[in-house]
Amino acid sequence: MNVIQQYLDQNNVTRYKVSKLSGLGQTTLKAAVDSKNGIDGLTGKVIKAIAVALDKTPGTVLDELVQLEKNKKV
């Protein structure tokens, strides 16, 4: 499972909800989730959209994604 989708699942939020709450297009979010680059290919727009949906700061979201990806590789 992709790290981004895993992060969304762990935070009980769907891509649809992220899209609706943030205004980010579902296609853009799907492309980020489907990317084979993991979090390396994420744009600030996508991180900000996830942060808005989760009521977190973009920095917190990025830190948590980095930690999740790091744990997944171990």
CHARMM-style PDB file with segment names, atoms N, HN, CA, C and O in Angstrom:
ATOM      1  N   MET     1       0.847  -1.184   0.000  1.00  0.00      PROA
ATOM      2  CA  MET     1       0.000   0.000   0.000  1.00  0.00      PROA
ATOM      3  C   MET     1       0.892   1.247   0.000  1.00  0.00      PROA
ATOM      4  O   MET     1       1.919   1.287   0.678  1.00  0.00      PROA
ATOM      5  N   ASN     2       0.494   2.236  -0.752  1.00  0.00      PROA
ATOM      6  HN  ASN     2      -0.340   2.203  -1.302  1.00  0.00      PROA
ATOM      7  CA  ASN     2       1.207   3.493  -0.827  1.00  0.00      PROA
ATOM      8  C   ASN     2       1.217   4.184   0.533  1.00  0.00      PROA
ATOM      9  O   ASN     2       0.239   4.116   1.278  1.00  0.00      PROA
ATOM     10  N   VAL     3       2.316   4.845   0.851  1.00  0.00      PROA
ATOM     11  HN  VAL     3       3.111   4.901   0.246  1.00  0.00      PROA
ATOM     12  CA  VAL     3       2.472   5.523   2.142  1.00  0.00      PROA
ATOM     13  C   VAL     3       1.396   6.592   2.336  1.00  0.00      PROA
ATOM     14  O   VAL     3       0.872   6.754   3.438  1.00  0.00      PROA
ATOM     15  N   ILE     4       1.071   7.308   1.286  1.00  0.00      PROA
ATOM     16  HN  ILE     4       1.496   7.176   0.390  1.00  0.00      PROA
ATOM     17  CA  ILE     4       0.080   8.377   1.403  1.00  0.00      PROA
ATOM     18  C   ILE     4      -1.297   7.797   1.703  1.00  0.00      PROA
ATOM     19  O   ILE     4      -2.008   8.306   2.569  1.00  0.00      PROA
ATOM     20  N   GLN     5      -1.678   6.736   0.993  1.00  0.00      PROA
ATOM     21  HN  GLN     5      -1.100   6.322   0.290  1.00  0.00      PROA
ATOM     22  CA  GLN     5      -2.968   6.098   1.261  1.00  0.00      PROA
ATOM     23  C   GLN     5      -2.985   5.499   2.660  1.00  0.00      PROA
ATOM     24  O   GLN     5      -3.997   5.578   3.356  1.00  0.00      PROA
ATOM     25  N   GLN     6      -1.883   4.908   3.074  1.00  0.00      PROA
ATOM     26  HN  GLN     6      -1.061   4.844   2.508  1.00  0.00      PROA
ATOM     27  CA  GLN     6      -1.784   4.349   4.419  1.00  0.00      PROA
ATOM     28  C   GLN     6      -1.965   5.454   5.462  1.00  0.00      PROA
ATOM     29  O   GLN     6      -2.644   5.254   6.470  1.00  0.00      PROA
ATOM     30  N   TYR     7      -1.363   6.606   5.223  1.00  0.00      PROA
ATOM     31  HN  TYR     7      -0.811   6.769   4.405  1.00  0.00      PROA
ATOM     32  CA  TYR     7      -1.488   7.743   6.139  1.00  0.00      PROA
ATOM     33  C   TYR     7      -2.943   8.213   6.222  1.00  0.00      PROA
ATOM     34  O   TYR     7      -3.458   8.469   7.310  1.00  0.00      PROA
ATOM     35  N   LEU     8      -3.591   8.321   5.079  1.00  0.00      PROA
ATOM     36  HN  LEU     8      -3.173   8.113   4.194  1.00  0.00      PROA
ATOM     37  CA  LEU     8      -5.000   8.729   5.070  1.00  0.00      PROA
ATOM     38  C   LEU     8      -5.855   7.715   5.829  1.00  0.00      PROA
ATOM     39  O   LEU     8      -6.720   8.095   6.617  1.00  0.00      PROA
ATOM     40  N   ASP     9      -5.611   6.432   5.592  1.00  0.00      PROA
ATOM     41  HN  ASP     9      -4.908   6.123   4.951  1.00  0.00      PROA
ATOM     42  CA  ASP     9      -6.364   5.377   6.276  1.00  0.00      PROA
ATOM     43  C   ASP     9      -6.161   5.443   7.785  1.00  0.00      PROA
ATOM     44  O   ASP     9      -7.119   5.312   8.547  1.00  0.00      PROA
ATOM     45  N   GLN    10      -4.924   5.645   8.218  1.00  0.00      PROA
ATOM     46  HN  GLN    10      -4.146   5.752   7.599  1.00  0.00      PROA
ATOM     47  CA  GLN    10      -4.630   5.714   9.653  1.00  0.00      PROA
ATOM     48  C   GLN    10      -5.316   6.904  10.314  1.00  0.00      PROA
ATOM     49  O   GLN    10      -5.621   6.876  11.507  1.00  0.00      PROA
ATOM     50  N   ASN    11      -5.554   7.943   9.530  1.00  0.00      PROA
ATOM     51  HN  ASN    11      -5.307   7.966   8.561  1.00  0.00      PROA
ATOM     52  CA  ASN    11      -6.199   9.140  10.057  1.00  0.00      PROA
ATOM     53  C   ASN    11      -7.698   9.176   9.752  1.00  0.00      PROA
ATOM     54  O   ASN    11      -8.356  10.200   9.940  1.00  0.00      PROA
ATOM     55  N   ASN    12      -8.222   8.050   9.281  1.00  0.00      PROA
ATOM     56  HN  ASN    12      -7.688   7.219   9.128  1.00  0.00      PROA
ATOM     57  CA  ASN    12      -9.660   7.901   9.013  1.00  0.00      PROA
ATOM     58  C   ASN    12     -10.225   9.007   8.125  1.00  0.00      PROA
ATOM     59  O   ASN    12     -11.273   9.583   8.415  1.00  0.00      PROA
ATOM     60  N   VAL    13      -9.518   9.288   7.050  1.00  0.00      PROA
ATOM     61  HN  VAL    13      -8.666   8.821   6.813  1.00  0.00      PROA
ATOM     62  CA  VAL    13      -9.989  10.290   6.101  1.00  0.00      PROA
ATOM     63  C   VAL    13      -9.865   9.711   4.689  1.00  0.00      PROA
ATOM     64  O   VAL    13      -8.887   9.037   4.363  1.00  0.00      PROA
ATOM     65  N   THR    14     -10.864   9.985   3.871  1.00  0.00      PROA
ATOM     66  HN  THR    14     -11.658  10.533   4.137  1.00  0.00      PROA
ATOM     67  CA  THR    14     -10.854   9.492   2.496  1.00  0.00      PROA
ATOM     68  C   THR    14     -10.280  10.557   1.560  1.00  0.00      PROA
ATOM     69  O   THR    14     -10.217  11.739   1.898  1.00  0.00      PROA
ATOM     70  N   ARG    15      -9.871  10.109   0.392  1.00  0.00      PROA
ATOM     71  HN  ARG    15      -9.923   9.149   0.118  1.00  0.00      PROA
ATOM     72  CA  ARG    15      -9.398  11.062  -0.620  1.00  0.00      PROA
ATOM     73  C   ARG    15     -10.527  12.019  -0.995  1.00  0.00      PROA
ATOM     74  O   ARG    15     -10.290  13.203  -1.235  1.00  0.00      PROA
ATOM     75  N   TYR    16     -11.746  11.506  -1.045  1.00  0.00      PROA
ATOM     76  HN  TYR    16     -11.938  10.545  -0.850  1.00  0.00      PROA
ATOM     77  CA  TYR    16     -12.902  12.347  -1.367  1.00  0.00      PROA
ATOM     78  C   TYR    16     -13.047  13.474  -0.348  1.00  0.00      PROA
ATOM     79  O   TYR    16     -13.271  14.627  -0.717  1.00  0.00      PROA
ATOM     80  N   LYS    17     -12.918  13.137   0.933  1.00  0.00      PROA
ATOM     81  HN  LYS    17     -12.737  12.201   1.233  1.00  0.00      PROA
ATOM     82  CA  LYS    17     -13.056  14.148   1.988  1.00  0.00      PROA
ATOM     83  C   LYS    17     -11.935  15.181   1.900  1.00  0.00      PROA
ATOM     84  O   LYS    17     -12.177  16.377   2.061  1.00  0.00      PROA
ATOM     85  N   VAL    18     -10.715  14.723   1.646  1.00  0.00      PROA
ATOM     86  HN  VAL    18     -10.519  13.751   1.516  1.00  0.00      PROA
ATOM     87  CA  VAL    18      -9.592  15.657   1.485  1.00  0.00      PROA
ATOM     88  C   VAL    18      -9.896  16.619   0.340  1.00  0.00      PROA
ATOM     89  O   VAL    18      -9.687  17.826   0.462  1.00  0.00      PROA
ATOM     90  N   SER    19     -10.383  16.086  -0.754  1.00  0.00      PROA
ATOM     91  HN  SER    19     -10.553  15.105  -0.853  1.00  0.00      PROA
ATOM     92  CA  SER    19     -10.711  16.897  -1.918  1.00  0.00      PROA
ATOM     93  C   SER    19     -11.796  17.921  -1.601  1.00  0.00      PROA
ATOM     94  O   SER    19     -11.664  19.096  -1.944  1.00  0.00      PROA
ATOM     95  N   LYS    20     -12.850  17.485  -0.957  1.00  0.00      PROA
ATOM     96  HN  LYS    20     -12.957  16.531  -0.678  1.00  0.00      PROA
ATOM     97  CA  LYS    20     -13.972  18.372  -0.644  1.00  0.00      PROA
ATOM     98  C   LYS    20     -13.591  19.459   0.353  1.00  0.00      PROA
ATOM     99  O   LYS    20     -13.964  20.618   0.173  1.00  0.00      PROA
ATOM    100  N   LEU    21     -12.852  19.101   1.401  1.00  0.00      PROA
ATOM    101  HN  LEU    21     -12.549  18.159   1.547  1.00  0.00      PROA
ATOM    102  CA  LEU    21     -12.498  20.074   2.436  1.00  0.00      PROA
ATOM    103  C   LEU    21     -11.428  21.063   1.990  1.00  0.00      PROA
ATOM    104  O   LEU    21     -11.382  22.197   2.467  1.00  0.00      PROA
ATOM    105  N   SER    22     -10.576  20.632   1.080  1.00  0.00      PROA
ATOM    106  HN  SER    22     -10.613  19.711   0.692  1.00  0.00      PROA
ATOM    107  CA  SER    22      -9.445  21.478   0.695  1.00  0.00      PROA
ATOM    108  C   SER    22      -9.617  22.173  -0.651  1.00  0.00      PROA
ATOM    109  O   SER    22      -8.971  23.185  -0.923  1.00  0.00      PROA
ATOM    110  N   GLY    23     -10.489  21.623  -1.490  1.00  0.00      PROA
ATOM    111  HN  GLY    23     -11.013  20.801  -1.269  1.00  0.00      PROA
ATOM    112  CA  GLY    23     -10.653  22.175  -2.825  1.00  0.00      PROA
ATOM    113  C   GLY    23      -9.667  21.610  -3.841  1.00  0.00      PROA
ATOM    114  O   GLY    23      -9.694  21.990  -5.012  1.00  0.00      PROA
ATOM    115  N   LEU    24      -8.801  20.708  -3.398  1.00  0.00      PROA
ATOM    116  HN  LEU    24      -8.780  20.400  -2.447  1.00  0.00      PROA
ATOM    117  CA  LEU    24      -7.846  20.067  -4.304  1.00  0.00      PROA
ATOM    118  C   LEU    24      -8.591  19.042  -5.149  1.00  0.00      PROA
ATOM    119  O   LEU    24      -9.407  18.280  -4.630  1.00  0.00      PROA
ATOM    120  N   GLY    25      -8.318  19.023  -6.425  1.00  0.00      PROA
ATOM    121  HN  GLY    25      -7.655  19.642  -6.846  1.00  0.00      PROA
ATOM    122  CA  GLY    25      -8.996  18.094  -7.319  1.00  0.00      PROA
ATOM    123  C   GLY    25      -8.714  16.640  -6.973  1.00  0.00      PROA
ATOM    124  O   GLY    25      -7.602  16.288  -6.581  1.00  0.00      PROA
ATOM    125  N   GLN    26      -9.727  15.805  -7.122  1.00  0.00      PROA
ATOM    126  HN  GLN    26     -10.630  16.092  -7.442  1.00  0.00      PROA
ATOM    127  CA  GLN    26      -9.565  14.378  -6.832  1.00  0.00      PROA
ATOM    128  C   GLN    26      -8.521  13.742  -7.738  1.00  0.00      PROA
ATOM    129  O   GLN    26      -7.821  12.817  -7.328  1.00  0.00      PROA
ATOM    130  N   THR    27      -8.414  14.231  -8.963  1.00  0.00      PROA
ATOM    131  HN  THR    27      -8.983  14.982  -9.296  1.00  0.00      PROA
ATOM    132  CA  THR    27      -7.434  13.691  -9.899  1.00  0.00      PROA
ATOM    133  C   THR    27      -6.013  13.960  -9.406  1.00  0.00      PROA
ATOM    134  O   THR    27      -5.145  13.091  -9.497  1.00  0.00      PROA
ATOM    135  N   THR    28      -5.781  15.153  -8.891  1.00  0.00      PROA
ATOM    136  HN  THR    28      -6.486  15.859  -8.817  1.00  0.00      PROA
ATOM    137  CA  THR    28      -4.463  15.518  -8.361  1.00  0.00      PROA
ATOM    138  C   THR    28      -4.117  14.646  -7.168  1.00  0.00      PROA
ATOM    139  O   THR    28      -2.989  14.168  -7.045  1.00  0.00      PROA
ATOM    140  N   LEU    29      -5.076  14.443  -6.301  1.00  0.00      PROA
ATOM    141  HN  LEU    29      -5.993  14.832  -6.401  1.00  0.00      PROA
ATOM    142  CA  LEU    29      -4.855  13.622  -5.112  1.00  0.00      PROA
ATOM    143  C   LEU    29      -4.623  12.161  -5.495  1.00  0.00      PROA
ATOM    144  O   LEU    29      -3.762  11.494  -4.921  1.00  0.00      PROA
ATOM    145  N   LYS    30      -5.389  11.668  -6.460  1.00  0.00      PROA
ATOM    146  HN  LYS    30      -6.088  12.210  -6.927  1.00  0.00      PROA
ATOM    147  CA  LYS    30      -5.207  10.285  -6.913  1.00  0.00      PROA
ATOM    148  C   LYS    30      -3.817  10.091  -7.509  1.00  0.00      PROA
ATOM    149  O   LYS    30      -3.173   9.068  -7.272  1.00  0.00      PROA
ATOM    150  N   ALA    31      -3.359  11.064  -8.277  1.00  0.00      PROA
ATOM    151  HN  ALA    31      -3.881  11.894  -8.469  1.00  0.00      PROA
ATOM    152  CA  ALA    31      -2.018  10.980  -8.874  1.00  0.00      PROA
ATOM    153  C   ALA    31      -0.947  10.917  -7.791  1.00  0.00      PROA
ATOM    154  O   ALA    31       0.035  10.189  -7.934  1.00  0.00      PROA
ATOM    155  N   ALA    32      -1.127  11.673  -6.710  1.00  0.00      PROA
ATOM    156  HN  ALA    32      -1.925  12.264  -6.594  1.00  0.00      PROA
ATOM    157  CA  ALA    32      -0.161  11.653  -5.606  1.00  0.00      PROA
ATOM    158  C   ALA    32      -0.169  10.301  -4.911  1.00  0.00      PROA
ATOM    159  O   ALA    32       0.886   9.762  -4.579  1.00  0.00      PROA
ATOM    160  N   VAL    33      -1.350   9.759  -4.692  1.00  0.00      PROA
ATOM    161  HN  VAL    33      -2.207  10.197  -4.962  1.00  0.00      PROA
ATOM    162  CA  VAL    33      -1.474   8.458  -4.021  1.00  0.00      PROA
ATOM    163  C   VAL    33      -0.909   7.345  -4.902  1.00  0.00      PROA
ATOM    164  O   VAL    33      -0.271   6.419  -4.402  1.00  0.00      PROA
ATOM    165  N   ASP    34      -1.142   7.433  -6.199  1.00  0.00      PROA
ATOM    166  HN  ASP    34      -1.661   8.186  -6.605  1.00  0.00      PROA
ATOM    167  CA  ASP    34      -0.690   6.392  -7.127  1.00  0.00      PROA
ATOM    168  C   ASP    34       0.787   6.505  -7.510  1.00  0.00      PROA
ATOM    169  O   ASP    34       1.341   5.595  -8.127  1.00  0.00      PROA
ATOM    170  N   SER    35       1.414   7.605  -7.149  1.00  0.00      PROA
ATOM    171  HN  SER    35       0.963   8.344  -6.648  1.00  0.00      PROA
ATOM    172  CA  SER    35       2.817   7.830  -7.512  1.00  0.00      PROA
ATOM    173  C   SER    35       3.726   6.766  -6.910  1.00  0.00      PROA
ATOM    174  O   SER    35       3.548   6.355  -5.764  1.00  0.00      PROA
ATOM    175  N   LYS    36       4.683   6.337  -7.685  1.00  0.00      PROA
ATOM    176  HN  LYS    36       4.827   6.671  -8.617  1.00  0.00      PROA
ATOM    177  CA  LYS    36       5.653   5.339  -7.216  1.00  0.00      PROA
ATOM    178  C   LYS    36       6.811   6.002  -6.469  1.00  0.00      PROA
ATOM    179  O   LYS    36       7.700   5.313  -5.970  1.00  0.00      PROA
ATOM    180  N   ASN    37       6.805   7.331  -6.390  1.00  0.00      PROA
ATOM    181  HN  ASN    37       6.083   7.891  -6.796  1.00  0.00      PROA
ATOM    182  CA  ASN    37       7.879   8.072  -5.730  1.00  0.00      PROA
ATOM    183  C   ASN    37       7.669   8.232  -4.227  1.00  0.00      PROA
ATOM    184  O   ASN    37       8.500   8.838  -3.551  1.00  0.00      PROA
ATOM    185  N   GLY    38       6.580   7.701  -3.698  1.00  0.00      PROA
ATOM    186  HN  GLY    38       5.904   7.209  -4.247  1.00  0.00      PROA
ATOM    187  CA  GLY    38       6.306   7.879  -2.274  1.00  0.00      PROA
ATOM    188  C   GLY    38       6.128   9.351  -1.956  1.00  0.00      PROA
ATOM    189  O   GLY    38       5.516  10.090  -2.727  1.00  0.00      PROA
ATOM    190  N   ILE    39       6.661   9.778  -0.823  1.00  0.00      PROA
ATOM    191  HN  ILE    39       7.158   9.178  -0.196  1.00  0.00      PROA
ATOM    192  CA  ILE    39       6.478  11.172  -0.439  1.00  0.00      PROA
ATOM    193  C   ILE    39       7.441  12.106  -1.160  1.00  0.00      PROA
ATOM    194  O   ILE    39       7.268  13.324  -1.108  1.00  0.00      PROA
ATOM    195  N   ASP    40       8.446  11.562  -1.830  1.00  0.00      PROA
ATOM    196  HN  ASP    40       8.586  10.572  -1.873  1.00  0.00      PROA
ATOM    197  CA  ASP    40       9.401  12.407  -2.557  1.00  0.00      PROA
ATOM    198  C   ASP    40       8.732  13.189  -3.681  1.00  0.00      PROA
ATOM    199  O   ASP    40       9.198  14.269  -4.044  1.00  0.00      PROA
ATOM    200  N   GLY    41       7.664  12.666  -4.226  1.00  0.00      PROA
ATOM    201  HN  GLY    41       7.286  11.789  -3.931  1.00  0.00      PROA
ATOM    202  CA  GLY    41       6.983  13.331  -5.324  1.00  0.00      PROA
ATOM    203  C   GLY    41       5.829  14.225  -4.895  1.00  0.00      PROA
ATOM    204  O   GLY    41       5.144  14.792  -5.747  1.00  0.00      PROA
ATOM    205  N   LEU    42       5.601  14.364  -3.602  1.00  0.00      PROA
ATOM    206  HN  LEU    42       6.157  13.904  -2.910  1.00  0.00      PROA
ATOM    207  CA  LEU    42       4.482  15.176  -3.125  1.00  0.00      PROA
ATOM    208  C   LEU    42       4.741  16.660  -3.330  1.00  0.00      PROA
ATOM    209  O   LEU    42       5.858  17.144  -3.142  1.00  0.00      PROA
ATOM    210  N   THR    43       3.707  17.363  -3.713  1.00  0.00      PROA
ATOM    211  HN  THR    43       2.800  16.970  -3.865  1.00  0.00      PROA
ATOM    212  CA  THR    43       3.807  18.816  -3.824  1.00  0.00      PROA
ATOM    213  C   THR    43       3.291  19.448  -2.538  1.00  0.00      PROA
ATOM    214  O   THR    43       2.589  18.816  -1.749  1.00  0.00      PROA
ATOM    215  N   GLY    44       3.650  20.685  -2.354  1.00  0.00      PROA
ATOM    216  HN  GLY    44       4.220  21.198  -2.995  1.00  0.00      PROA
ATOM    217  CA  GLY    44       3.153  21.429  -1.198  1.00  0.00      PROA
ATOM    218  C   GLY    44       1.640  21.515  -1.196  1.00  0.00      PROA
ATOM    219  O   GLY    44       1.009  21.522  -0.138  1.00  0.00      PROA
ATOM    220  N   LYS    45       1.055  21.582  -2.398  1.00  0.00      PROA
ATOM    221  HN  LYS    45       1.567  21.577  -3.257  1.00  0.00      PROA
ATOM    222  CA  LYS    45      -0.404  21.658  -2.528  1.00  0.00      PROA
ATOM    223  C   LYS    45      -1.083  20.431  -1.928  1.00  0.00      PROA
ATOM    224  O   LYS    45      -2.092  20.546  -1.233  1.00  0.00      PROA
ATOM    225  N   VAL    46      -0.524  19.266  -2.201  1.00  0.00      PROA
ATOM    226  HN  VAL    46       0.296  19.172  -2.766  1.00  0.00      PROA
ATOM    227  CA  VAL    46      -1.111  18.019  -1.703  1.00  0.00      PROA
ATOM    228  C   VAL    46      -0.942  17.929  -0.190  1.00  0.00      PROA
ATOM    229  O   VAL    46      -1.876  17.555   0.520  1.00  0.00      PROA
ATOM    230  N   ILE    47       0.233  18.267   0.298  1.00  0.00      PROA
ATOM    231  HN  ILE    47       0.992  18.570  -0.278  1.00  0.00      PROA
ATOM    232  CA  ILE    47       0.473  18.231   1.747  1.00  0.00      PROA
ATOM    233  C   ILE    47      -0.465  19.201   2.454  1.00  0.00      PROA
ATOM    234  O   ILE    47      -1.041  18.871   3.491  1.00  0.00      PROA
ATOM    235  N   LYS    48      -0.618  20.391   1.896  1.00  0.00      PROA
ATOM    236  HN  LYS    48      -0.150  20.659   1.053  1.00  0.00      PROA
ATOM    237  CA  LYS    48      -1.513  21.389   2.487  1.00  0.00      PROA
ATOM    238  C   LYS    48      -2.962  20.894   2.484  1.00  0.00      PROA
ATOM    239  O   LYS    48      -3.686  21.100   3.458  1.00  0.00      PROA
ATOM    240  N   ALA    49      -3.387  20.249   1.408  1.00  0.00      PROA
ATOM    241  HN  ALA    49      -2.799  20.081   0.617  1.00  0.00      PROA
ATOM    242  CA  ALA    49      -4.758  19.734   1.318  1.00  0.00      PROA
ATOM    243  C   ALA    49      -5.018  18.675   2.386  1.00  0.00      PROA
ATOM    244  O   ALA    49      -6.068  18.680   3.028  1.00  0.00      PROA
ATOM    245  N   ILE    50      -4.067  17.777   2.571  1.00  0.00      PROA
ATOM    246  HN  ILE    50      -3.214  17.774   2.049  1.00  0.00      PROA
ATOM    247  CA  ILE    50      -4.209  16.748   3.609  1.00  0.00      PROA
ATOM    248  C   ILE    50      -4.257  17.407   4.979  1.00  0.00      PROA
ATOM    249  O   ILE    50      -5.056  17.021   5.832  1.00  0.00      PROA
ATOM    250  N   ALA    51      -3.401  18.404   5.188  1.00  0.00      PROA
ATOM    251  HN  ALA    51      -2.753  18.719   4.494  1.00  0.00      PROA
ATOM    252  CA  ALA    51      -3.365  19.117   6.467  1.00  0.00      PROA
ATOM    253  C   ALA    51      -4.701  19.794   6.766  1.00  0.00      PROA
ATOM    254  O   ALA    51      -5.184  19.745   7.897  1.00  0.00      PROA
ATOM    255  N   VAL    52      -5.289  20.417   5.767  1.00  0.00      PROA
ATOM    256  HN  VAL    52      -4.896  20.457   4.848  1.00  0.00      PROA
ATOM    257  CA  VAL    52      -6.586  21.079   5.943  1.00  0.00      PROA
ATOM    258  C   VAL    52      -7.646  20.060   6.362  1.00  0.00      PROA
ATOM    259  O   VAL    52      -8.422  20.310   7.284  1.00  0.00      PROA
ATOM    260  N   ALA    53      -7.675  18.929   5.693  1.00  0.00      PROA
ATOM    261  HN  ALA    53      -7.045  18.726   4.944  1.00  0.00      PROA
ATOM    262  CA  ALA    53      -8.679  17.899   5.985  1.00  0.00      PROA
ATOM    263  C   ALA    53      -8.505  17.306   7.380  1.00  0.00      PROA
ATOM    264  O   ALA    53      -9.479  16.896   8.011  1.00  0.00      PROA
ATOM    265  N   LEU    54      -7.265  17.261   7.857  1.00  0.00      PROA
ATOM    266  HN  LEU    54      -6.474  17.594   7.344  1.00  0.00      PROA
ATOM    267  CA  LEU    54      -6.991  16.653   9.164  1.00  0.00      PROA
ATOM    268  C   LEU    54      -6.871  17.681  10.278  1.00  0.00      PROA
ATOM    269  O   LEU    54      -6.663  17.320  11.436  1.00  0.00      PROA
ATOM    270  N   ASP    55      -6.999  18.957   9.938  1.00  0.00      PROA
ATOM    271  HN  ASP    55      -7.168  19.250   8.997  1.00  0.00      PROA
ATOM    272  CA  ASP    55      -6.838  20.045  10.907  1.00  0.00      PROA
ATOM    273  C   ASP    55      -5.474  19.962  11.594  1.00  0.00      PROA
ATOM    274  O   ASP    55      -5.360  20.067  12.815  1.00  0.00      PROA
ATOM    275  N   LYS    56      -4.451  19.771  10.771  1.00  0.00      PROA
ATOM    276  HN  LYS    56      -4.544  19.686   9.779  1.00  0.00      PROA
ATOM    277  CA  LYS    56      -3.066  19.725  11.237  1.00  0.00      PROA
ATOM    278  C   LYS    56      -2.272  20.738  10.424  1.00  0.00      PROA
ATOM    279  O   LYS    56      -2.754  21.245   9.412  1.00  0.00      PROA
ATOM    280  N   THR    57      -1.069  21.026  10.863  1.00  0.00      PROA
ATOM    281  HN  THR    57      -0.678  20.613  11.686  1.00  0.00      PROA
ATOM    282  CA  THR    57      -0.213  21.900  10.069  1.00  0.00      PROA
ATOM    283  C   THR    57       0.435  21.075   8.956  1.00  0.00      PROA
ATOM    284  O   THR    57       0.623  19.868   9.107  1.00  0.00      PROA
ATOM    285  N   PRO    58       0.775  21.717   7.850  1.00  0.00      PROA
ATOM    286  CA  PRO    58       1.480  20.991   6.791  1.00  0.00      PROA
ATOM    287  C   PRO    58       2.789  20.371   7.293  1.00  0.00      PROA
ATOM    288  O   PRO    58       3.169  19.284   6.858  1.00  0.00      PROA
ATOM    289  N   GLY    59       3.466  21.052   8.193  1.00  0.00      PROA
ATOM    290  HN  GLY    59       3.158  21.936   8.546  1.00  0.00      PROA
ATOM    291  CA  GLY    59       4.708  20.516   8.751  1.00  0.00      PROA
ATOM    292  C   GLY    59       4.489  19.229   9.516  1.00  0.00      PROA
ATOM    293  O   GLY    59       5.282  18.293   9.415  1.00  0.00      PROA
ATOM    294  N   THR    60       3.410  19.183  10.283  1.00  0.00      PROA
ATOM    295  HN  THR    60       2.766  19.943  10.365  1.00  0.00      PROA
ATOM    296  CA  THR    60       3.078  17.974  11.039  1.00  0.00      PROA
ATOM    297  C   THR    60       2.766  16.826  10.089  1.00  0.00      PROA
ATOM    298  O   THR    60       3.227  15.702  10.290  1.00  0.00      PROA
ATOM    299  N   VAL    61       1.988  17.109   9.062  1.00  0.00      PROA
ATOM    300  HN  VAL    61       1.613  18.022   8.899  1.00  0.00      PROA
ATOM    301  CA  VAL    61       1.638  16.078   8.078  1.00  0.00      PROA
ATOM    302  C   VAL    61       2.905  15.540   7.419  1.00  0.00      PROA
ATOM    303  O   VAL    61       3.070  14.327   7.290  1.00  0.00      PROA
ATOM    304  N   LEU    62       3.788  16.425   7.009  1.00  0.00      PROA
ATOM    305  HN  LEU    62       3.654  17.410   7.114  1.00  0.00      PROA
ATOM    306  CA  LEU    62       5.025  15.990   6.361  1.00  0.00      PROA
ATOM    307  C   LEU    62       5.884  15.166   7.317  1.00  0.00      PROA
ATOM    308  O   LEU    62       6.416  14.125   6.932  1.00  0.00      PROA
ATOM    309  N   ASP    63       6.020  15.627   8.559  1.00  0.00      PROA
ATOM    310  HN  ASP    63       5.588  16.473   8.871  1.00  0.00      PROA
ATOM    311  CA  ASP    63       6.796  14.870   9.553  1.00  0.00      PROA
ATOM    312  C   ASP    63       6.228  13.468   9.740  1.00  0.00      PROA
ATOM    313  O   ASP    63       6.974  12.490   9.791  1.00  0.00      PROA
ATOM    314  N   GLU    64       4.898  13.375   9.841  1.00  0.00      PROA
ATOM    315  HN  GLU    64       4.292  14.169   9.798  1.00  0.00      PROA
ATOM    316  CA  GLU    64       4.261  12.073  10.049  1.00  0.00      PROA
ATOM    317  C   GLU    64       4.415  11.171   8.822  1.00  0.00      PROA
ATOM    318  O   GLU    64       4.597   9.961   8.960  1.00  0.00      PROA
ATOM    319  N   LEU    65       4.343  11.751   7.634  1.00  0.00      PROA
ATOM    320  HN  LEU    65       4.195  12.733   7.522  1.00  0.00      PROA
ATOM    321  CA  LEU    65       4.542  10.971   6.409  1.00  0.00      PROA
ATOM    322  C   LEU    65       5.974  10.454   6.311  1.00  0.00      PROA
ATOM    323  O   LEU    65       6.198   9.306   5.926  1.00  0.00      PROA
ATOM    324  N   VAL    66       6.935  11.294   6.657  1.00  0.00      PROA
ATOM    325  HN  VAL    66       6.753  12.227   6.969  1.00  0.00      PROA
ATOM    326  CA  VAL    66       8.342  10.880   6.633  1.00  0.00      PROA
ATOM    327  C   VAL    66       8.560   9.730   7.607  1.00  0.00      PROA
ATOM    328  O   VAL    66       9.227   8.749   7.278  1.00  0.00      PROA
ATOM    329  N   GLN    67       7.999   9.852   8.804  1.00  0.00      PROA
ATOM    330  HN  GLN    67       7.457  10.649   9.072  1.00  0.00      PROA
ATOM    331  CA  GLN    67       8.153   8.801   9.814  1.00  0.00      PROA
ATOM    332  C   GLN    67       7.493   7.500   9.356  1.00  0.00      PROA
ATOM    333  O   GLN    67       8.053   6.419   9.538  1.00  0.00      PROA
ATOM    334  N   LEU    68       6.315   7.603   8.768  1.00  0.00      PROA
ATOM    335  HN  LEU    68       5.860   8.481   8.620  1.00  0.00      PROA
ATOM    336  CA  LEU    68       5.608   6.421   8.283  1.00  0.00      PROA
ATOM    337  C   LEU    68       6.406   5.734   7.175  1.00  0.00      PROA
ATOM    338  O   LEU    68       6.529   4.509   7.164  1.00  0.00      PROA
ATOM    339  N   GLU    69       6.940   6.512   6.255  1.00  0.00      PROA
ATOM    340  HN  GLU    69       6.840   7.507   6.263  1.00  0.00      PROA
ATOM    341  CA  GLU    69       7.736   5.937   5.168  1.00  0.00      PROA
ATOM    342  C   GLU    69       9.014   5.298   5.719  1.00  0.00      PROA
ATOM    343  O   GLU    69       9.427   4.228   5.271  1.00  0.00      PROA
ATOM    344  N   LYS    70       9.620   5.953   6.675  1.00  0.00      PROA
ATOM    345  HN  LYS    70       9.285   6.822   7.039  1.00  0.00      PROA
ATOM    346  CA  LYS    70      10.843   5.429   7.301  1.00  0.00      PROA
ATOM    347  C   LYS    70      10.562   4.093   7.987  1.00  0.00      PROA
ATOM    348  O   LYS    70      11.338   3.148   7.846  1.00  0.00      PROA
ATOM    349  N   ASN    71       9.463   4.013   8.722  1.00  0.00      PROA
ATOM    350  HN  ASN    71       8.833   4.781   8.836  1.00  0.00      PROA
ATOM    351  CA  ASN    71       9.088   2.775   9.421  1.00  0.00      PROA
ATOM    352  C   ASN    71       8.748   1.661   8.442  1.00  0.00      PROA
ATOM    353  O   ASN    71       8.985   0.485   8.720  1.00  0.00      PROA
ATOM    354  N   LYS    72       8.195   2.036   7.302  1.00  0.00      PROA
ATOM    355  HN  LYS    72       8.003   2.991   7.077  1.00  0.00      PROA
ATOM    356  CA  LYS    72       7.799   1.049   6.301  1.00  0.00      PROA
ATOM    357  C   LYS    72       9.026   0.389   5.665  1.00  0.00      PROA
ATOM    358  O   LYS    72       8.979  -0.782   5.289  1.00  0.00      PROA
ATOM    359  N   LYS    73      10.117   1.139   5.546  1.00  0.00      PROA
ATOM    360  HN  LYS    73      10.155   2.090   5.852  1.00  0.00      PROA
ATOM    361  CA  LYS    73      11.332   0.619   4.922  1.00  0.00      PROA
ATOM    362  C   LYS    73      12.118  -0.289   5.852  1.00  0.00      PROA
ATOM    363  O   LYS    73      12.944  -1.083   5.401  1.00  0.00      PROA
ATOM    364  N   VAL    74      11.867  -0.175   7.143  1.00  0.00      PROA
ATOM    365  HN  VAL    74      11.197   0.470   7.510  1.00  0.00      PROA
ATOM    366  CA  VAL    74      12.628  -0.977   8.122  1.00  0.00      PROA
ATOM    367  C   VAL    74      12.107  -2.380   8.190  1.00  0.00      PROA
ATOM    368  OT1 VAL    74      12.624  -3.193   8.956  1.00  0.00      PROA
TER     369      VAL     74
END
